[in-house]
Amino acid sequence: MTALAILQTIGGFLLLFLGGELLLRGAIGLARILGLPPLLIGLSVVAAATSMPELVVTLTAGLSEVPDLGVGNIVGSNIANILLILGTAAVVRPIVTHPRVVLRDAGAVLIATALFIGFGLIGPLGRIHGAVMLALLGFYLWFGYWSEMRARDAQAETGAGAGADLGEDLTAFGRAPTTTAAALGLVAAGTVGLVVGSGLLVAGAVEIARAAGLSETVIGLTLIAVGTSLPELATAIVAARHGHADVALGNALGSNIFNLLLVLGVFALVTPLSLAPEVLRFDIWVMAGVTVAVIPIMLSGWRISRREGVLFLGLYAAYIGVQFAPATGAG
């Protein structure tokens, strides 16, 4: 393991975090300037922006002929989004859940997870699988926007206040630009940061993995997954501290949907991919398990408590421990 590889990895993480943050702010600002409804911003723009690190890193890994790192990144990121992101947000402030979110977004995550596992068990994912994933993402966005508009109209008729969305929260924090030039500048800077950062991160991580005797899959499931989930983690902490812990729930579920349908969909369109045997044996089932398990927790009192947040973090620590156990057969 060389010092250069460590510096590349650290530099890649920093650029990914900075690039993701700049892209998120710029995308929200640009969407508002263009007059997109806040509901659409919260449902699509934010989730897509926070999934850009996963997309760029996964595509970079695929084009660099280390696809196992890219697939591991997606599976590991989805596990981290539930156990690490939601766990951290719930510890900061208990997360209040809503029936609409549980039924729609959690249901969509379950469907996307089942689809991905089914495709992975059948064989390599190709262009047809990628097209199906992207088509389902388009349907989810349409249905989500339609259901949110219906809910907003119903709230307006009854006089109930509409819930805050992430775009409104970030603007309230003074973080979204208000001019087109500034928004485009942030989007451009964020994109450059993501591209350069992903290249450094993949190169450094591959060298570290080989020097340490670890597979690219394990590095993708752990180190890379945490790194590409930093935008979601930062957003969750900020939202929870400002009394909007429920925003972390929507962002985590939305990011998982985008990771499975957008990132893997585009990846499969660019190059066929197969799941590593260790991922098929263990990690996809962990991802499926935590995805299923979080639903009854959300339904229990319509909240995720601090105690449950601590449980999530403990389970994530155990998962990481299994990955780096001496007999690394699981991951």
C-alpha positions, 0 to 999 in steps of 0.5 A, a space after each residue: 500500500 503506497 502513500 500515493 494510493 492513500 492520498 488519492 483515496 482521501 483526495 477522491 473522498 474530499 472531492 466527491 463530498 465537495 462535488 456532491 454538495 455543490 451539485 446538490 445546491 446548484 441543482 436545487 437553485 437551478 430547479 427553483 429558478 426554472 420554476 419547477 414545483 417544490 414537490 418535484 424538486 424534493 422527489 427527483 432533483 435532490 435524490 438524483 443529485 445525491 446519487 451522482 457520486 454513486 453513478 460516476 464512481 460506478 461508471 468509472 469502475 466499470 470503464 476501468 474494468 473493475 465492475 465488482 467495485 462498482 456493483 459493491 458500491 451500489 449494494 454497500 451504499 444502499 445498506 449504508 443509506 438505511 443503517 448508517 444514514 437513517 441510524 445517524 439521523 434518528 440518533 440526532 433526532 427521532 424520525 417521524 414517518 408518514 403513511 404515504 412515504 412508507 406505502 409509496 417510497 418504501 414499497 418502491 425500494 422493495 420492488 427495485 431491490 427484488 428486481 435487482 436481485 432477480 436480474 442478478 440471480 438470472 445472469 449478467 445484466 445487459 441493455 434490456 435489464 438497464 432499459 427496464 430499470 430506467 423505465 421503472 424509474 420514470 414511472 416511479 417519478 411520474 407516480 410520485 409526483 402525481 401522488 404528491 400533487 393529490 396530497 397537496 390538493 387534499 391538504 389545501 382543501 382541508 387547510 392542513 399544512 404541507 410538509 417541508 421538502 428538502 429543497 425548501 429546507 436547503 433554501 431556508 438554510 441559505 445554501 441554494 443559489 438564487 441566480 442562474 449564473 451562480 446555480 450553473 457555476 455550482 453544477 459545473 464545479 460539482 460535476 468536475 469534482 465528482 468526475 475527478 474525485 471518482 477517478 482518484 477514489 477508484 484508482 486509490 481504492 483498487 491499489 489499497 485493496 490489492 496491497 491489503 489482499 482484499 477484493 475490489 468487491 469488499 472495498 466497494 461495499 465498505 470504503 467506497 460505499 461510505 464515501 459515496 454516501 457522504 452527501 446523504 449523510 451530511 444532508 441527513 445530519 443537517 436536516 435532523 439538527 434543524 428539526 426535519 429528520 423526516 427529510 433524511 428518510 425521504 432522501 435515503 429511500 429516494 437515493 436507494 431507488 435511484 441507486 438501483 434503477 438509475 445507476 445500475 440501469 445506466 451501468 447495464 446500458 454501458 456495459 454488461 455486468 455480473 454480480 460477484 459470487 460473494 455478493 450473491 451469497 451474502 451482501 444482496 441478502 443483507 441489503 434485502 433484509 435491512 430494506 424489509 426490516 426497516 418497514 415495520 420499524 417505520 410502521 411502529 408508532 410512525 417513527 424511528 426512535 433514537 434507540 432504533 437508530 442506535 440499533 441501526 448503527 450497531 448493525 452497520 458496525 457488525 456488517 463492516 466487521 464481517 467484511 473485514 473478518 480474517 475469513 472474508 468469505 461473506 463479502 
